[in-house]
Amino acid sequence: MPKIRVKRKGYTRKDGTRVKATTFLVKDRGAPGRRARGAKAGPFKDEKPWIGREGGLGGPGYTHKSERARREILRRKVARDGYRTVLGRVMVLERNTGISSEARRRLEADREFLKRNFGGEGSFGKRHGR
């Protein structure tokens, strides 16, 4: 890591000792405690956010598939990832402003299908597949 030069002003301690102004080198740590918005720390920092992972709901063209095919995908994903995760993925896509109104209607139907078949009490229901 590169070193940066730091200047410190002189000051007087509480006990009356005078400390002179000085300059010294320290390791450049960037901005400690801050990181880019959305960045992850640790071993998974190169991994994409969960909604950006390809195949979250069967890959591209999910909303253009037949109702039967979409529901089969949803059943499989709920068994693998859990009800709440799959419901979240559907809801994020449903709220996307870049999709057509027909695709939004299909996603709304999928959300209701999930709630009806896998959800329990409350808006999110029981956790499934855990």
Contacts in CASP RR format, 6 or more apart in sequence:
PFRMAT RR
TARGET T0000
AUTHOR 0000-0000-0000
METHOD contacts of the structure
MODEL  1
MPKIRVKRKGYTRKDGTRVKATTFLVKDRGAPGRRARGAKAGPFKDEKPW
IGREGGLGGPGYTHKSERARREILRRKVARDGYRTVLGRVMVLERNTGIS
SEARRRLEADREFLKRNFGGEGSFGKRHGR
1 27 0 8 1.000
1 28 0 8 1.000
1 29 0 8 1.000
2 28 0 8 1.000
3 25 0 8 1.000
3 26 0 8 1.000
3 27 0 8 1.000
3 28 0 8 1.000
4 25 0 8 1.000
4 26 0 8 1.000
4 28 0 8 1.000
5 23 0 8 1.000
5 24 0 8 1.000
5 25 0 8 1.000
6 23 0 8 1.000
6 24 0 8 1.000
6 25 0 8 1.000
6 26 0 8 1.000
7 21 0 8 1.000
7 22 0 8 1.000
7 23 0 8 1.000
8 21 0 8 1.000
8 22 0 8 1.000
8 23 0 8 1.000
8 24 0 8 1.000
9 21 0 8 1.000
10 18 0 8 1.000
10 19 0 8 1.000
10 20 0 8 1.000
10 21 0 8 1.000
10 22 0 8 1.000
11 19 0 8 1.000
12 18 0 8 1.000
12 19 0 8 1.000
13 19 0 8 1.000
35 41 0 8 1.000
38 49 0 8 1.000
39 45 0 8 1.000
40 47 0 8 1.000
47 53 0 8 1.000
50 85 0 8 1.000
50 89 0 8 1.000
51 89 0 8 1.000
51 92 0 8 1.000
56 77 0 8 1.000
56 89 0 8 1.000
57 73 0 8 1.000
57 74 0 8 1.000
57 77 0 8 1.000
57 86 0 8 1.000
57 89 0 8 1.000
57 90 0 8 1.000
57 93 0 8 1.000
58 73 0 8 1.000
58 77 0 8 1.000
62 70 0 8 1.000
62 73 0 8 1.000
62 93 0 8 1.000
63 70 0 8 1.000
63 93 0 8 1.000
63 99 0 8 1.000
63 102 0 8 1.000
63 103 0 8 1.000
63 106 0 8 1.000
63 107 0 8 1.000
64 103 0 8 1.000
65 73 0 8 1.000
67 106 0 8 1.000
67 109 0 8 1.000
70 106 0 8 1.000
70 110 0 8 1.000
71 110 0 8 1.000
71 113 0 8 1.000
74 86 0 8 1.000
74 90 0 8 1.000
74 110 0 8 1.000
74 113 0 8 1.000
74 114 0 8 1.000
77 85 0 8 1.000
77 86 0 8 1.000
77 89 0 8 1.000
78 86 0 8 1.000
78 114 0 8 1.000
78 118 0 8 1.000
78 128 0 8 1.000
78 129 0 8 1.000
79 129 0 8 1.000
82 127 0 8 1.000
82 128 0 8 1.000
82 129 0 8 1.000
82 130 0 8 1.000
83 114 0 8 1.000
83 118 0 8 1.000
83 119 0 8 1.000
83 124 0 8 1.000
83 125 0 8 1.000
83 126 0 8 1.000
83 127 0 8 1.000
83 128 0 8 1.000
83 129 0 8 1.000
84 124 0 8 1.000
84 125 0 8 1.000
84 127 0 8 1.000
84 128 0 8 1.000
86 114 0 8 1.000
87 111 0 8 1.000
87 114 0 8 1.000
87 115 0 8 1.000
87 124 0 8 1.000
90 107 0 8 1.000
90 110 0 8 1.000
90 111 0 8 1.000
90 114 0 8 1.000
91 111 0 8 1.000
93 99 0 8 1.000
93 107 0 8 1.000
94 104 0 8 1.000
94 107 0 8 1.000
94 108 0 8 1.000
94 111 0 8 1.000
99 107 0 8 1.000
115 125 0 8 1.000
118 128 0 8 1.000
119 125 0 8 1.000
119 126 0 8 1.000
119 128 0 8 1.000
120 126 0 8 1.000
END
